[in-house]
Amino acid sequence: MTATRTAASASTSASAVVEDIGYGRQFEGWYDRLFPRDESAATAAARLAALHPGPASGTVEFGVGTGRIALPLARALGAPVTGIDSSPEMLAALRSAAEADAAGVEAVLADIRTYASDRSVGLVYCVCATLSMLLTPEDQARAVARAAELLAPGGRFVVETHNKPAVLAAHEGRSRASYFIPYPEPGTGLQTHSTLLPENDLWHCAHIWFESDGTSRVGTELSRLTTPDEVDGYARAAGLVPENRGADWRGTPYDEEAPMFVTTYVKPARASS
């Protein structure tokens, strides 16, 4: 049975203010066109399921969005996934998808920098560059620290985010670049106008989505680019141990030219007395 709730009934304080950057309002109704529930989502979910130390121990996704990963992961685990997001629009889409899918995904309106629970879990994951949408090192470190706090000893934290060296290389020394990505469906594609703001490691993207019927949609996003070493630093400061790094969910070895990187971290088991 599908479980859903809001921050008012979650372990976080009902009076806490959830800062929403408006991402869901911009991409409402077409987010799933940009990030379809396709084989790539199934591959990510399968990899996360394989990394889970024990499905019964619990699972939390930071930045669940519309459930592209959480829904197939819940099916693969045969156990619920708690999805945290600051966007009411994204969570509304998740609830609709979860009801149709009959998967056990619990939707929680909360801030990944402050979310807390009275239950430890075996797996926390933060994918699709959610970590990069926090725009300061301090906020990124806070989110990683929250993940570490949620984990039980022996639990695992998984991060997938933009690979800064690859993004910089794609600009070839320029502050601005434009590119077009055709999608499999005939007549569809995504045009992106990309701007680097190097003084703050920020990356601004304006997207135009083209539908096959001739209509288009526009959305923008701002990210803070990080190197793998920087994310490792956040994790170590939170008491986590880097375990493995790859370029994608298929386990391809990390490469500076890969657009994303996937890193796993482990929370050390308590020393026996």
N, C-alpha and C positions, 0 to 999 in steps of 0.2 A: 504494500500500500504506500502511496506517495505521502511523504511528510513535508509540510511547509510551515514556516513561521516567520515572524518579523523580529526586529531587535527588541521590541517591547516584551516578548516572551522568551528571549534568548538569555544566556548567562550574562551577557553584557548589560550594563545599566540601561533601564528603559528611558532614562532622562538624558543619556549621552547623545551628543550631537554627532550625526554622521555626515561628514563633509563629502558632498557629491560634486565631482568636477564637471558633470553634465555630459559625460561620454555616452551614457545610455540614451539621453534625449536626442543627441545628434544622430546616433546610428539605429534608433528604434525602427524596427520594421525592415531593415536591410543588413543588419549585422551578420545574419546567417547566410546572406549572399556572399559577403566577403570571406567568411570563415565557415564553409559548409560542413555539414556532418557527414564527412566522407571517409575514405580509407585512411587519410592522415590522422583524423580524430580517433579512429579505431586503433591505429598503430600506437598512438600516444597512450590511450587507455590500457591497451594490453601491456605495454611496458610498465606503466605505473602499477598495474595489478601484480606483475611479476616482482616489482620492487617492494611490495607491501610486506612487512614482517608478520602480519596476521590480520586479515580483514575484520575479525571480530573485535579488534582493539580500537577501531574507529579511524575515520578518514576525514580530513578537512581540506577544502580547496580555497585558496585565497584568490579572489577575483573570478568567481564562478561564471559570470556572464549569463548566457542563455543555456548553459549546461552542455555545451558541445563535448566536453571531456567528462564531466561528472556523470552524465546519464549512461554512456557506455561503460564507464568504470564501475558504477553501482551494479550494473548487470553482470560484469565480469567478476566482481568480488562476491556477489550474492549478499551484499551488506550495504547499509546506507552510507551516503556521502553527505557531509555538511558543507554547503556552499556559501561562502561569505562574499558579499558584494555591497558597494556603496550606492549602486544605481537601482532605484525602484523600478525603472523601465526594464532593465535587464532581468531582474528577479521576477517581474510579472511574466516575461516571455519564458523564463525557466519553469515557472509553475505551470503554465499552459502546456509546455512540452513534456514536463514530468507527468502530468495527468494523462496525456495522450500516450505516453511511453510506459506508464505504470511502474516507473523506476523509483527506488527509494532515495530521493534527493531532498534534503532539508535546506530550504532557502532562508538565509539569515541576512537581514539588512544590518550591516556593521562595517566598521573601518578596520582594515587589516593591520593598521598600526597599533590598534588598541584592543582588538577583540580578545576576549578571555573566556574560558570555560572552566567549569569545576571538574571536567573529565579530561584525562590525558588520552592521547591517541597514538596510533602506530605510524600514521603517514600524514604529513602536511605537504601540499604541493602548490606551486605558484607558477603558472605557465602562460604562454602566449604573451610574453613581455609585460605582464601585469606589474612586476617589480619595477620596470623602467618607467611606469607612469607615476611613480613617486619621484618628485623633482629635486630632492636634496639628498646628499649622502646620509644625513641624520634620519630622514624619514625612511629611506630604504633599510638602514640598519635597524630601525625600530620594528619594521615589518618582519625582518629575519629573526629578531629577538623574540617577537611574539610567537613565531612558528616554533622556535626552540622551547619556549615555555609550555607550549601545548603538547609537545612530544613526550611520550613515555621513554624511559631509558631503553636504548636499543632501537628507538624509532628513527624514521628517516624523513628528511626534508629534501624536496626536489624542486629545482628552479630551472625554468626555461625562459631566456630573455634575449634581447638583441645583443649581438656581438659587436662591440664598439669598433675593433679594428676593421671589420668587414664593411661597416657603414661608412667609415672614413675613407676607405679605399675606393668605395663605389663613387664617391664624390670627386676623386682624382685631383685633390687639392683645391677644389672649388667650394664655395659656401653654399651654392645652389645647384640642384640637379633635378631633372624630370625624367620619368620613365613610365612605360605602359606595360601592364601584365595582362595578356589575354587569358580568359578563363575557358574551361572546356566547353561550356554551352555556347553555341554559335551566336555571335553578335554581342557578347558580354565581355567586360574587361574592366580593369582598374588603372586609372592614370593618377600618378602621384607626383606632386611638386614638393620637393624635399629641401629643407633649409637647415644648415648647421649653425648653432650658436655656441662656438667653442669655448667662450669665456666661462660658461656654466655647464658645459658638456651636454647641452640641450639639443634636441632634434625635433624640428617642427615639420609635420607632414600634412598637406592638404590633399584630400583624396576626392576624385570624381569617379563615381561608379556608373557604368554605362549598361543599360538593359537592352535586350534584343528588340524591344518594341520602340526604341528611340528615346526613351526617357532616361534621365540621369539623376543621381543624388550626390550631394556634397557633404563632406565631413572633415574635421580637422582633429589632429591629436598632437600632444606635446609629450615627449619622453626625455628621460635623462639616461644617457648612454653610460654603460659600465663595462669595465673589463672583467674577465673571469677572476683575476686576482683580487679585484675590489670586492666582489661578492664573497669570495673566500674569506676576506678579511672580516666582513660582517658576520659570517658564520662562525669563524673562530672566536670572535669577541663574544658571541652568544653561547659559546661552549660546545659548538658542533665541530665535527671532524670531517674535512673533505674526503670523499670516498672515490668518486669517479666523474670524469667529464667527457662528453661527446659532442658531436656537431648536430645530432638529431635524435629522434626517438628510435631509430633503427640501430643505434649503437655505432654509427660511423665515428672514427676517431676525430677529436677536436682539430679544427683547422682555423687559422686566423681569417681565412677567406669565407668561412661559413657564415651565413647571415644570422644564425642563432647559435646558442650553446645551451646544453643541458647538463647540469651538475647535480650530483647527489651528495648529501651530507648525512652523517649518523650522529645521534646523541649517545654518548658513551653510556654503557651500562654502569650501574652503581657498583663500586668496588665492594667485594664481599668482606665482611668483618672477620 
